[in-house]
Amino acid sequence: MLGQLLQRLTDPAEAEQALATLPRPDIRDRVQREAEASATPVGVLVARKVRHLLEHGDEEVWLDFVSAMAGSAQPGAALLDRMLARTFPDPVRVRLTRKPATTSKVEH
């Protein structure tokens, strides 16, 4: 099932259809804005970003996807939601990290 869903999302026509079924309008809006800004068809943009995530995602990404599917009555919808939320993150929820303060001793 996972393989079939991922294959669908890497095909532009299928990705566009899948996006249309996503119940979260915030993600659909982010995808649409990015597609318009880059002058790229929505399906092509989704397929490209999903493919990139599949090629470069680490164990944490895969564990997140499998966990979302395992805990859902609709695993395909859960995977789609989680994957698109990762590939088109909410710009308001930017994670800021700070470097630990270092103390330097000045010797005279």
DSSP file (Angstrom, degrees, kcal/mol; ACC not computed):
  #  RESIDUE AA STRUCTURE BP1 BP2  ACC     N-H-->O    O-->H-N    N-H-->O    O-->H-N    TCO  KAPPA ALPHA  PHI   PSI    X-CA   Y-CA   Z-CA
    1    1 A M     >        0   0    0      0, 0.0     4,-2.4     0, 0.0     5,-0.2   0.000 360.0 360.0 360.0 -46.0    0.0    0.0    0.0
    2    2 A L  H  >  +     0   0    0      1,-0.2     4,-2.6     2,-0.2     5,-0.2   0.927 360.0  50.1 -59.5 -45.8    2.7    2.5    0.9
    3    3 A G  H  > S+     0   0    0      1,-0.2     4,-2.3     2,-0.2    -1,-0.2   0.895 110.3  49.7 -60.3 -41.5    4.6    1.9   -2.3
    4    4 A Q  H  > S+     0   0    0      2,-0.2     4,-2.0     1,-0.2    -1,-0.2   0.905 111.7  48.4 -65.0 -42.0    1.4    2.4   -4.4
    5    5 A L  H  X S+     0   0    0     -4,-2.4     4,-1.9     2,-0.2    -2,-0.2   0.918 112.5  47.9 -65.1 -42.9    0.6    5.6   -2.6
    6    6 A L  H  X S+     0   0    0     -4,-2.6     4,-0.8     1,-0.2    -2,-0.2   0.891 109.6  53.0 -66.0 -38.4    4.1    7.0   -3.0
    7    7 A Q  H >< S+     0   0    0     -4,-2.3     3,-0.7    -5,-0.2     4,-0.3   0.905 107.9  51.7 -62.7 -40.8    4.2    6.0   -6.7
    8    8 A R  H >< S+     0   0    0     -4,-2.0     3,-1.4     1,-0.2     7,-0.3   0.906 106.9  53.3 -61.1 -41.3    0.9    8.0   -7.2
    9    9 A L  H 3< S+     0   0    0     -4,-1.9    41,-0.3     1,-0.3    -1,-0.2   0.639 103.2  56.7 -74.5 -12.6    2.3   11.1   -5.6
   10   10 A T  T << S+     0   0    0     -4,-0.8    -1,-0.3    -3,-0.7    -2,-0.2   0.440  90.8  83.0 -95.5   0.2    5.4   11.1   -7.9
   11   11 A D  S <> S-     0   0    0     -3,-1.4     4,-3.2    -4,-0.3     5,-0.3  -0.918  78.6-140.9-100.3 123.1    3.2   11.2  -11.0
   12   12 A P  H  > S+     0   0    0      0, 0.0     4,-2.1     0, 0.0     5,-0.2   0.872  99.0  45.8 -55.0 -43.8    2.1   14.8  -11.7
   13   13 A A  H  > S+     0   0    0      2,-0.2     4,-1.9     1,-0.2     5,-0.1   0.927 117.2  44.4 -66.3 -43.6   -1.5   14.0  -12.8
   14   14 A E  H  > S+     0   0    0      2,-0.2     4,-2.7     1,-0.2    -1,-0.2   0.880 111.6  53.8 -67.0 -38.6   -2.0   11.6   -9.8
   15   15 A A  H  X S+     0   0    0     -4,-3.2     4,-2.4    -7,-0.3    -2,-0.2   0.903 108.1  49.8 -63.8 -40.8   -0.4   14.1   -7.4
   16   16 A E  H  X S+     0   0    0     -4,-2.1     4,-1.6    -5,-0.3    -1,-0.2   0.905 112.0  48.0 -65.1 -40.9   -2.8   16.8   -8.5
   17   17 A Q  H  X S+     0   0    0     -4,-1.9     4,-0.8     2,-0.2    -2,-0.2   0.914 111.7  50.1 -64.4 -42.2   -5.8   14.5   -8.1
   18   18 A A  H >X S+     0   0    0     -4,-2.7     3,-0.9     1,-0.2     4,-0.5   0.900 107.4  54.0 -63.5 -41.0   -4.6   13.5   -4.7
   19   19 A L  H >< S+     0   0    0     -4,-2.4     3,-1.2     1,-0.3    -1,-0.2   0.878 102.0  58.7 -60.7 -38.1   -4.1   17.1   -3.6
   20   20 A A  H 3< S+     0   0    0     -4,-1.6    -1,-0.3     1,-0.3    -2,-0.2   0.763 104.7  51.3 -63.9 -24.6   -7.7   17.9   -4.6
   21   21 A T  H << S+     0   0    0     -3,-0.9    -1,-0.3    -4,-0.8    -2,-0.2   0.547  80.8 115.4 -89.7  -7.3   -8.9   15.2   -2.1
   22   22 A L    <<  -     0   0    0     -3,-1.2     6,-0.1    -4,-0.5    -3,-0.0  -0.454  58.1-150.8 -66.9 126.0   -6.9   16.6    0.8
   23   23 A P  S    S+     0   0    0      0, 0.0    -1,-0.2     0, 0.0    -4,-0.0   0.631  73.5  86.9 -75.7 -11.3   -9.2   17.8    3.5
   24   24 A R    >>  -     0   0    0      1,-0.2     4,-1.6     2,-0.0     3,-0.6  -0.773  55.8-170.3 -95.0 106.0   -6.9   20.5    4.8
   25   25 A P  H 3> S+     0   0    0      0, 0.0     4,-2.7     0, 0.0     5,-0.2   0.788  81.6  66.9 -65.1 -26.2   -7.3   23.7    2.8
   26   26 A D  H 3> S+     0   0    0      2,-0.2     4,-1.9     1,-0.2     5,-0.1   0.903 104.3  43.3 -62.4 -39.9   -4.2   25.3    4.4
   27   27 A I  H <> S+     0   0    0     -3,-0.6     4,-2.5     2,-0.2     5,-0.2   0.928 113.0  51.5 -71.1 -44.0   -1.9   22.8    2.7
   28   28 A R  H  X S+     0   0    0     -4,-1.6     4,-2.5     1,-0.2    -2,-0.2   0.909 110.8  50.0 -57.6 -41.0   -3.7   23.1   -0.6
   29   29 A D  H  X S+     0   0    0     -4,-2.7     4,-2.6     2,-0.2    -1,-0.2   0.901 109.4  50.1 -65.1 -41.3   -3.4   26.9   -0.4
   30   30 A R  H  X S+     0   0    0     -4,-1.9     4,-2.3     2,-0.2    -2,-0.2   0.915 112.2  47.8 -63.3 -41.9    0.4   26.7    0.4
   31   31 A V  H  X S+     0   0    0     -4,-2.5     4,-2.6     1,-0.2    -2,-0.2   0.936 112.5  48.9 -63.1 -46.0    0.9   24.4   -2.6
   32   32 A Q  H  X S+     0   0    0     -4,-2.5     4,-2.4    -5,-0.2    -2,-0.2   0.907 111.3  49.2 -62.2 -43.2   -1.2   26.6   -4.9
   33   33 A R  H  X S+     0   0    0     -4,-2.6     4,-2.5     1,-0.2    -1,-0.2   0.917 113.0  46.8 -62.9 -43.1    0.8   29.8   -3.8
   34   34 A E  H  X S+     0   0    0     -4,-2.3     4,-1.9     2,-0.2    -2,-0.2   0.895 111.7  51.4 -67.3 -38.5    4.1   28.1   -4.3
   35   35 A A  H  X>S+     0   0    0     -4,-2.6     5,-2.3     2,-0.2     4,-0.6   0.920 112.6  45.5 -63.2 -43.6    3.0   26.8   -7.7
   36   36 A E  H ><5S+     0   0    0     -4,-2.4     3,-0.7     1,-0.2    -2,-0.2   0.912 111.7  52.1 -65.8 -42.1    1.9   30.2   -8.8
   37   37 A A  H 3<5S+     0   0    0     -4,-2.5    -1,-0.2     1,-0.2    -2,-0.2   0.837 117.8  37.4 -64.0 -32.9    5.1   31.9   -7.5
   38   38 A S  H 3<5S-     0   0    0     -4,-1.9    -1,-0.2    -5,-0.2    -2,-0.2   0.411 105.5-125.6 -99.4   2.1    7.3   29.4   -9.4
   39   39 A A  T <<5 +     0   0    0     -3,-0.7    -3,-0.2    -4,-0.6    -4,-0.1   0.897  65.3 137.7  53.3  43.5    5.0   29.3  -12.5
   40   40 A T      < -     0   0    0     -5,-2.3    -1,-0.2    -6,-0.2    -2,-0.2  -0.956  62.3-105.9-119.4 135.6    4.9   25.5  -12.1
   41   41 A P     >  -     0   0    0      0, 0.0     4,-2.5     0, 0.0     5,-0.2  -0.328  32.0-120.4 -57.8 142.7    1.8   23.3  -12.5
   42   42 A V  H  > S+     0   0    0      1,-0.2     4,-2.7     2,-0.2     5,-0.2   0.899 110.7  49.5 -53.5 -48.8    0.6   22.1   -9.2
   43   43 A G  H  > S+     0   0    0      1,-0.2     4,-2.5     2,-0.2    -1,-0.2   0.885 111.4  48.9 -61.7 -39.8    0.9   18.4  -10.0
   44   44 A V  H  > S+     0   0    0      2,-0.2     4,-2.4    -3,-0.2    -1,-0.2   0.915 112.2  48.9 -65.8 -43.1    4.4   18.8  -11.3
   45   45 A L  H  X S+     0   0    0     -4,-2.5     4,-2.4     2,-0.2     5,-0.2   0.934 113.3  45.8 -63.3 -47.0    5.4   20.8   -8.1
   46   46 A V  H  X S+     0   0    0     -4,-2.7     4,-2.7     1,-0.2     5,-0.3   0.944 114.1  48.5 -61.8 -48.1    3.9   18.2   -5.8
   47   47 A A  H  X S+     0   0    0     -4,-2.5     4,-2.4    -5,-0.2    -1,-0.2   0.900 112.4  49.1 -60.0 -41.6    5.5   15.3   -7.6
   48   48 A R  H  X S+     0   0    0     -4,-2.4     4,-2.1     2,-0.2    -1,-0.2   0.924 113.9  44.7 -64.8 -45.4    8.9   16.9   -7.7
   49   49 A K  H  X S+     0   0    0     -4,-2.4     4,-2.4     2,-0.2    -2,-0.2   0.890 113.8  49.4 -69.1 -38.7    8.8   17.8   -4.0
   50   50 A V  H  X S+     0   0    0     -4,-2.7     4,-2.6   -41,-0.3     5,-0.2   0.930 110.6  50.8 -64.8 -44.2    7.6   14.3   -3.0
   51   51 A R  H  X S+     0   0    0     -4,-2.4     4,-2.1    -5,-0.3    -2,-0.2   0.911 110.1  50.3 -59.1 -42.7   10.2   12.7   -5.1
   52   52 A H  H  X S+     0   0    0     -4,-2.1     4,-2.0     1,-0.2    -1,-0.2   0.921 110.7  49.2 -62.0 -44.0   12.9   14.8   -3.4
   53   53 A L  H  X S+     0   0    0     -4,-2.4     4,-2.1     1,-0.2    -2,-0.2   0.899 110.8  50.2 -62.6 -40.6   11.6   13.9    0.0
   54   54 A L  H  < S+     0   0    0     -4,-2.6    -1,-0.2     1,-0.2    -2,-0.2   0.869 114.0  44.7 -65.8 -36.5   11.6   10.2   -0.9
   55   55 A E  H  < S+     0   0    0     -4,-2.1    -1,-0.2    -5,-0.2    -2,-0.2   0.788 128.0  25.9 -77.9 -27.7   15.2   10.4   -2.2
   56   56 A H  H  < S+     0   0    0     -4,-2.0    -2,-0.2    -5,-0.2    -3,-0.2   0.440  87.0 120.7-119.8  -1.1   16.6   12.4    0.7
   57   57 A G     <  -     0   0    0     -4,-2.1     2,-0.1    -5,-0.2    -4,-0.0  -0.388  50.7-142.8 -68.6 141.4   14.3   11.6    3.7
   58   58 A D     >  -     0   0    0     -2,-0.1     4,-1.7     1,-0.0     3,-0.5  -0.239  36.3 -82.2 -92.8-173.9   16.0   10.1    6.7
   59   59 A E  H  > S+     0   0    0      1,-0.2     4,-2.8     2,-0.2     5,-0.2   0.857 126.8  59.8 -59.1 -37.1   14.7    7.5    9.1
   60   60 A E  H  > S+     0   0    0      1,-0.2     4,-2.1     2,-0.2    -1,-0.2   0.897 104.6  49.8 -59.5 -41.1   12.7   10.1   11.1
   61   61 A V  H  > S+     0   0    0     -3,-0.5     4,-2.1     2,-0.2    -1,-0.2   0.936 113.0  45.3 -63.4 -47.5   10.7   10.9    8.0
   62   62 A W  H  X S+     0   0    0     -4,-1.7     4,-2.5     1,-0.2     5,-0.2   0.895 112.4  50.9 -66.1 -40.1    9.9    7.3    7.2
   63   63 A L  H  X S+     0   0    0     -4,-2.8     4,-2.5     1,-0.2    -1,-0.2   0.896 109.0  52.5 -63.4 -39.5    9.0    6.5   10.8
   64   64 A D  H  X S+     0   0    0     -4,-2.1     4,-2.2    -5,-0.2    -2,-0.2   0.916 110.8  47.1 -61.1 -44.8    6.7    9.5   10.8
   65   65 A F  H  X S+     0   0    0     -4,-2.1     4,-2.1     2,-0.2    -2,-0.2   0.937 113.8  46.0 -64.4 -47.6    4.9    8.4    7.7
   66   66 A V  H  X S+     0   0    0     -4,-2.5     4,-2.6     1,-0.2    -1,-0.2   0.896 112.6  51.4 -64.3 -39.8    4.5    4.8    8.9
   67   67 A S  H  X S+     0   0    0     -4,-2.5     4,-1.7    -5,-0.2    -1,-0.2   0.906 108.7  50.9 -63.8 -41.3    3.3    6.0   12.3
   68   68 A A  H  < S+     0   0    0     -4,-2.2    -1,-0.2     1,-0.2    -2,-0.2   0.909 113.9  44.6 -62.4 -41.4    0.7    8.3   10.7
   69   69 A M  H >< S+     0   0    0     -4,-2.1     3,-1.4     1,-0.2    -2,-0.2   0.903 110.5  54.0 -69.5 -41.2   -0.6    5.4    8.6
   70   70 A A  H 3< S+     0   0    0     -4,-2.6    -1,-0.2     1,-0.3    -2,-0.2   0.828 109.5  47.3 -65.8 -32.1   -0.6    2.9   11.4
   71   71 A G  T 3< S+     0   0    0     -4,-1.7     2,-0.4    -5,-0.2    -1,-0.3   0.216 100.2  87.4 -94.5  16.4   -2.7    5.1   13.7
   72   72 A S    <   -     0   0    0     -3,-1.4     4,-0.1     1,-0.1    -4,-0.0  -0.902  65.1-147.5-123.4 144.8   -5.3    6.0   11.1
   73   73 A A  S    S+     0   0    0     -2,-0.4    -1,-0.1     1,-0.3    -4,-0.1   0.721 108.3  41.3 -73.0 -21.5   -8.6    4.5    9.9
   74   74 A Q  S  > S+     0   0    0      1,-0.1     4,-2.2     2,-0.0    -1,-0.3  -0.739  72.1 175.6-125.0  81.2   -7.7    6.0    6.5
   75   75 A P  H  > S+     0   0    0      0, 0.0     4,-2.5     0, 0.0     5,-0.2   0.831  77.3  54.6 -61.0 -34.7   -3.9    5.3    6.1
   76   76 A G  H  > S+     0   0    0      2,-0.2     4,-2.3     1,-0.2     5,-0.2   0.926 110.8  45.0 -64.6 -44.0   -3.7    6.7    2.6
   77   77 A A  H  > S+     0   0    0     -3,-0.2     4,-2.5     2,-0.2    -1,-0.2   0.884 112.8  51.9 -66.0 -38.7   -5.2   10.0    3.6
   78   78 A A  H  X S+     0   0    0     -4,-2.2     4,-2.5     2,-0.2     5,-0.2   0.907 110.6  47.8 -64.8 -41.9   -3.0   10.2    6.7
   79   79 A L  H  X S+     0   0    0     -4,-2.5     4,-3.0     2,-0.2     5,-0.3   0.935 112.1  49.4 -63.8 -46.4    0.1    9.6    4.6
   80   80 A L  H  X S+     0   0    0     -4,-2.3     4,-2.5     1,-0.2     5,-0.3   0.931 112.8  47.3 -58.8 -47.3   -0.9   12.2    2.0
   81   81 A D  H  X S+     0   0    0     -4,-2.5     4,-2.1     1,-0.2    -1,-0.2   0.942 115.7  43.9 -60.0 -49.5   -1.6   14.8    4.8
   82   82 A R  H  X S+     0   0    0     -4,-2.5     4,-1.6     1,-0.2    -2,-0.2   0.905 114.6  49.3 -64.8 -42.5    1.7   14.1    6.6
   83   83 A M  H  X S+     0   0    0     -4,-3.0     4,-2.4     1,-0.2    -1,-0.2   0.925 113.9  44.1 -66.2 -44.7    3.8   14.0    3.4
   84   84 A L  H  X S+     0   0    0     -4,-2.5     4,-2.0    -5,-0.3    -1,-0.2   0.838 109.5  56.6 -71.8 -30.6    2.4   17.3    2.0
   85   85 A A  H  < S+     0   0    0     -4,-2.1    -1,-0.2    -5,-0.3    -2,-0.2   0.859 112.3  43.8 -65.3 -33.5    2.6   19.0    5.4
   86   86 A R  H  < S+     0   0    0     -4,-1.6    -2,-0.2    -5,-0.2    -1,-0.2   0.888 116.6  44.2 -76.3 -40.6    6.3   18.1    5.4
   87   87 A T  H  < S+     0   0    0     -4,-2.4    -2,-0.2     1,-0.3    -3,-0.2   0.745 125.3  33.3 -79.9 -21.8    7.0   19.1    1.8
   88   88 A F  S  < S-     0   0    0     -4,-2.0    -1,-0.3    -5,-0.2   -58,-0.1  -0.615  88.9-169.1-128.6  71.7    5.0   22.3    2.0
   89   89 A P        -     0   0    0      0, 0.0    -3,-0.1     0, 0.0     5,-0.1  -0.189  32.5 -98.9 -67.0 154.5    5.6   23.4    5.6
   90   90 A D    >   -     0   0    0     -5,-0.2     3,-1.3     1,-0.2   -63,-0.0  -0.602  27.9-146.3 -69.8 119.5    3.7   26.2    7.3
   91   91 A P  G >  S+     0   0    0      0, 0.0     3,-0.6     0, 0.0    -1,-0.2   0.732  96.1  62.0 -64.8 -19.9    6.0   29.3    7.0
   92   92 A V  G 3  S+     0   0    0      1,-0.2     2,-0.5    -3,-0.0    -2,-0.0   0.784  96.2  60.9 -73.5 -26.7    4.6   30.5   10.4
   93   93 A R  G <  S+     0   0    0     -3,-1.3     2,-0.3     2,-0.1    -1,-0.2  -0.283  71.5 157.2 -98.2  48.5    5.9   27.5   12.1
   94   94 A V    <   -     0   0    0     -3,-0.6     2,-0.6    -2,-0.5    -2,-0.0  -0.567  40.3-130.2 -74.4 132.9    9.6   28.0   11.4
   95   95 A R        -     0   0    0     -2,-0.3     2,-0.5     2,-0.0    -1,-0.1  -0.754  22.2-163.3 -89.2 120.3   11.8   26.2   13.8
   96   96 A L        -     0   0    0     -2,-0.6     2,-0.4     2,-0.0     0, 0.0  -0.861   5.2-170.1-102.9 136.3   14.5   28.4   15.2
   97   97 A T        -     0   0    0     -2,-0.5     2,-0.4     0, 0.0    -2,-0.0  -0.948   9.0-146.7-124.3 148.0   17.5   27.0   16.9
   98   98 A R        -     0   0    0     -2,-0.4     3,-0.0     3,-0.0    -2,-0.0  -0.879  16.6-123.6-113.0 144.7   20.1   28.7   18.9
   99   99 A K        -     0   0    0     -2,-0.4     3,-0.1     1,-0.1     2,-0.0  -0.652  42.0 -99.4 -79.2 141.3   23.7   27.8   19.2
  100  100 A P        -     0   0    0      0, 0.0     2,-0.1     0, 0.0    -1,-0.1  -0.337  43.4-102.9 -60.7 141.7   24.8   27.3   22.8
  101  101 A A        -     0   0    0     -3,-0.0     2,-0.4     1,-0.0    -3,-0.0  -0.431  37.6-150.9 -64.9 135.8   26.5   30.3   24.2
  102  102 A T        -     0   0    0     -2,-0.1     2,-0.5    -3,-0.1    -1,-0.0  -0.882   1.2-146.5-109.9 142.2   30.2   29.8   24.3
  103  103 A T        -     0   0    0     -2,-0.4     2,-0.5     2,-0.0    -2,-0.0  -0.908  12.2-164.2-106.8 132.7   32.4   31.3   26.8
  104  104 A S        -     0   0    0     -2,-0.5     2,-0.5     2,-0.0    -2,-0.0  -0.958  11.7-140.3-118.4 133.5   35.8   32.3   25.8
  105  105 A K        -     0   0    0     -2,-0.5     2,-0.7     2,-0.0    -2,-0.0  -0.773  10.2-150.0 -92.9 129.8   38.5   33.0   28.2
  106  106 A V        -     0   0    0     -2,-0.5     2,-0.5     2,-0.0    -2,-0.0  -0.880  12.4-158.9-100.4 118.8   40.8   35.8   27.4
  107  107 A E              0   0    0     -2,-0.7    -2,-0.0     1,-0.1     0, 0.0  -0.812 360.0 360.0 -99.7 137.1   44.2   35.4   28.8
  108  108 A H              0   0    0     -2,-0.5    -1,-0.1     0, 0.0    -2,-0.0   0.386 360.0 360.0-109.0 360.0   46.5   38.3   29.2
